[in-house]
Amino acid sequence: MKRLIYALIAILILVVIALTLRTLIKAGTFKELQYHSDFTGQMIRGAVGAEDIVVDRHRNKAYISSCDRRKAKEGLPNTGAIFLLDLSSKNPTPQKMATDWSPEDFRPHGISVYDDATDSTRWLFAVNHPDGGPSVEIFEMRNDSLFHAETITGDFLKSPNDVVAVGKHAFYFTNDHGAGASISKWKDFLLIGTGEIGHYDGTSGQVLETGLRYPNGINTSPDGKELFVALTTDGSIAVYQISPWKFKYKTHLGTGVDNLDFDENGILWTAAHPKMLAFLGHAKDPAKRSPSQVLTISPDENGHYTIVEERYLNDGNPISGSSVAVLIPGSGEESGPGERILVGSVFDDGILVLEK
């Protein structure tokens, strides 16, 4: 009997070691990073926790979701905001957008902008984490001001992370966790997916996909026929056909991919966390820096987004814990427009502008 017990204990220890090693490997703990940059970099201060950025390339403006997330984690009073960045300015500075709706517990996360072609109205959607529970806030944008139109809540919004608008009142969203935060955190460690993809049609919300490993950034393809979802702890991007709904394929990136953005040429841009445990350390202590990574994903000959290129990688300086990277219009100098990238992060104060 004792031998059987010892054998079971030994098996249990081996299983725990194997699961721990799998988690550490998946988190990039043993990965050797080669930091590099072909860009000059400049930090633009004034927007703390610029977790998500959406670029309006026709108007040469960027919209920034800002919130002091460390204060939020500690339960301290803090109010987030949506900032506007005028990209036509030589020295752009984040400006808080005027709004008719400004509760003290507005804490925006993922954002999306929708242009309605039928009446030329413009809308901004923001995932919100107020004290009373998560929501999606919908604003109409007029003359660079935000006018609150609607608050969407419901049991389908369990732990919303990002949103992509597909109508004045319709959107897709990610729940990075299912119900039960404490249990979900243990499942995260074991790489058991509890996250979800959902859809709100303007009247009701429904969950379309479950059991996902930390679904994070979400975006529609340029033609609007596919939905791209970043699975952070899985280190991949999942692609779904929207109508009829079905899974199509997955591209493995081997890093903690975050928000997603398509440029004018249909190239997918993302920022990522190559050392996910370092990012968790950075979340608790700003002095502990977490590497920031920028990737592009291009379509192959079959139209599948499988060609991955690392465009930038730092050691956590000057920006740590990157969460979003967007390509913006070039510098427009006499030598020709260059490549400019805005990089935001979950916790740091400011946005990194990469230019070459």
N, C-alpha and C positions, 0 to 999 in steps of 0.2 A: 504493500500500500504506500509506504514511504517513497519507494522508487517511482511509483506513478505520480505522486504529488511533486517530487523533485523534477520529474520529466516535464510535467505540465508547467511548472514554474519556469524551467529553462526555455521551453517553447514560447511562453508568454514574454520573457525577457528578449528573446530573439525577435519576436514580432514587433515589440516596442522599439527596439534598435532599428529594425528594418524600416518601420514607418517614420521614425525620426530622421533617418538618413534620407529617405525619399523626400520628406518635407524640406530638409536643408538643401538638397540638390535642386529641387524645383524652385526654391527661393533664391537660388544663385549664390549661396553662401560660399561655395568653393570655387566659384568662377573667377578667373583672372581677367581683370579688365585692362584694356589698353586705351587710356584716355587720349582723345584727339579732337581737334577742331580746325576747320579751314576758314573760320569766321572770326571777325572782330566782334567782341561782345560788350554791350553796355546795359547796365541795370537802370530801369525807370522805376523809381520808388513812388509810393503813394497808394498802392492797392495791396493790402495784406491778404494772403491766401487767395491769390488769383487762380483758383482751381480750374476754371473753364473760360475759354475765350472763343468768341464767334466773330468772324471777320465779314463785313459787308464790303466786298471788293468794288462794287459799283459806286458806292458812296465814299469809299476810302476811310472807313471807320471800323473800330473794333469795340465789341461789347465784352465786359469783363465781370465775372462773378467773383465777388470779394467777401471774405468773412474771416475773422480771427478765430480759426478752428481750435486753437489751443485753449482759448478762453471758453469756447463752447464745451470742450471736453471736460474742463474743470468746473463747469457750472457757473462761471462768472458772467456778469452782465456784458453783453456784446450785441451790436447791431451790424449786420452786413449791408451791402449795397451793390447795385449794378453801376459800374463805371463805364465811361465812354472815352475812347482814345482816338483823337483825330490824327489819322496816319498821314495826312497831307502836311501836317506841321513839321517843321525842321526839328523841333525839340518837343515832341508830344508829351503831354502830362495827363495822367488819368484824372478825369473830371466826374464827380458823382452826378448821376443823372437825376434831374428833378422829377419828382413823383407826387401824386396825390394820395399815396398809400405808403406809410412808413412806420409799421409797428416796431416796437423795440426788439422783438425776437425774430425779425426777418433775417434768416441765415441761408442765403442762396448757395446752391451746389451746382449741379449741371444746368446749362442754359441752352436755348435754341431760339432761332429767329425764323419767322415765317412771313413771306410776302404773299398776300392774296391778290392774284392776277385779276379777279373779277371787279374789285373796287379799289385796288391800289392801296389798301390798308396794310400796315406792318404790325407784327405781333412779336412779343418776346415772352417765352415760357421759361420758368425757373423752378427747379426743384427747391423746396424750402424745408428746413428742419426747425420749426418753432417749438416752443415748450409743450404745446398741446398735441403734438404728433405731426408726422410729415404731410406735405401737400405739394401740389403743383400750382404755382401762381401764374396767371395769364394777364399780360399787360398789352394795351395798344400803345404803339409808339407814334408820337406826333411831335415834330420839331425837336427831336432829341430829348423829349420828356416821356415819362412812363405814366400811363393812366390805367389804374387797376381795373380789370374787367371781371375776373372770376377766380375763385379759389376752388380747386378740385381736391377732394379728400375721399377716402374710402378704404375698405379693408384690403383692396388690391394693392394699395401703396404701403407695403410693409417696411421697406428700407430703401426708398428710391435714391438712386445715385445720379443718373443722367436721363435726359429727355430729348426727343427729336420731334418737332412739330410737323404735322402733315395736313393741318387745316387750322381754321380759326380757333377751334375748340377740341381738336383731335391730336393725339400724340402717341408715340411709343415710348416706353420707359424701361429702365432696369431696376430691379430690386437686388442689391448686392448680397442681401441675406434674406432668408425666409423668416418665419415667426420664431421668436425665442432667441434673443441676441446672445445670451451666455452659451447656450447649446451650439449655436451657429459658429461661435468662435472656436470651440473645440473641433467642430467639423472642418473649419478652415484649416486648422493645424493638420488634420488627418487627410486634407485634400478631398473631403467629401462635399460636393456641391450642394448648396441650399438656395442659391440665387435663382432669379426668375426674369423673364422678359414678359412685358405686358403691353396692352393696347387700351387706350381710352378713345371711344368713338364720338365723344361729345355729349353722350347721355350716360353711358355705363362703362365700367372697366372690366377687363378680363385678363387672366394670365394665359399666355400662349406657350410658354416653355418653362420647365422647372428643372431642379437638380443641377444647376450650372455653378461652376467654380468662380465665384465673385464677379458676376457680370457688372461691368463698369461703364465705359463710354459706349454710346450708341449713335448711329447715324444711318441715313438712307443713302443709297448709291446715287450718283448724279442723275440717272434716269428714273429714280424713284421706285424701281422694281425690286430692289434687294435691301435687306437690313443687315448692317454690319454691327457686331457686338464684341467689345473687348472683354475677354475673360482673364482677369488679372492673375489669379493664383494658378490658373491653367497655363499661362504664358502663351495665349493664342487669341485669334480673332475668328469668331464663328459667323458664317454668312447664311442668311435665310432668304428664301423666296417669299415675297409678301403675299401675293395672290395667285393661286391658293397658298396658304402658309405651309412651308416645309423647309427642313434643314437642307442646305446644299453642300457646303464643305467647310473645312476648318484649316486655317493657316497657322502653323506653330512658329512663334517668334523666339521662344526661350527666354522671355523677360516679362516683367510685370506691366503689361500694356495698360494704358489708361484711356484718356479721351481720344476721340477720332475726328478727323476733319479732312474733307476732300478739297483739293485746290482746283483751279480753273481748268487744269488739264486732266482731271480725273485721277490724280495721284492721291493716295491716302497717306496722311501724316498723323503721327502719334508721338506722344512723349511716354516714357516708361520708367519703371523702377527696376534696374538690373540686379539690385541687391535688396530684396524685399524685407529681410530682417533688419537691415540697416535703416530702411525707411521707417520701420516700426520704432526703432531707437530714436530716430530724428523726430518722430511724432511726440515723443515724451520729453526730449531734450534738444533745443535748437542748436546746441553746441555740437551735437553728434550729427555730422553731415551725411547725406545720402546721395549717391551718384545720380546725375540727371542724364537722360538719354533721349535722343531724337531719332526716329526711324521714318522711312518712307516705304510704302508697300505699293508695288505697281502690278498691273495685270499682265499675265503671260499670254501666249498665243491662243489660249482657250478663253481668255477673258476673265480668268480666275486671278484674284489678288494673292499671288504667291511669291513675287520677287521682292525680297526684303533687303533694304540698304540702311546701314547705320550712318547717319549724317553728322552726329555730334555725340560726344560722351565726355562728361567731366567727373571730378572726384567729389562733387557736392558743393563746389565753389565755381562761379559766384552765386549760383542758384542751386538749391537742394530740393530733392523730392519732386522732380518735374512731373506735371500731370497733364499738360496740354502743349502742343506745338502746332502753330498755324503759319502757313506761308502767306505773306502779304505783298502788295505791289512793291516793285523795286525802287531803288533810290532815285532813279530818273536823272542821274548826272550825265554829263556830256559823253562819258565813256559808255553810256547805255545803262538801262535798268539792271540793278544787281538783284541778288536773291536775299530777301529779308525774312526772318522768322521770328515770331513772338513765342516765347516759352514762359508758361506760368507754372506755379507750384502750389501745393496744398497748404503750406504753412508760411513760407517766406514773405517778406515785405518786398514787393516789386515784381517786375516783369523783365525778363532778359530779352534784349533785341540782338539777334545774331545777323550779321550782314557781311556780304562779300561782293 
